[in-house]
Amino acid sequence: MKGHSDCPISKVALLLSDPWTMMILHYLNGGPKRFCELEKALDGISTRTLTLKLGKLAQEEMIKKNKDGAYITTKRGRGIKLVEKAMTRYQAEYL
């Protein structure tokens, strides 16, 4: 989004540009998960898509692997709960 690099809405929208990203963070905010656990929880996601999304989230410092090899959210990833709460509220009021 050329010209919108300073817009906070654009930055967040680009980061969360697909439903899988939010769902991955939602499940990881519930506690550490291994790849296979995420794959089971995210019905319909392909192995390739999950691999790519986890890589992107790690690159964005939203998640990392713990010493046991499970994925966990970072402080930045846990902050997504603010967006999740707003989405839940919006859904309840308007959808």
Secondary structure, DSSP 8 states (H G I E B T S, - for coil): -TT-TT-HHHHHHHHT-SHHHHHHHHHHTTS-B-HHHHHHHSTT--HHHHHHHHHHHHHTTSEEE-TTS-EEE-HHHHTTHHHHHHHHHHHHHH-
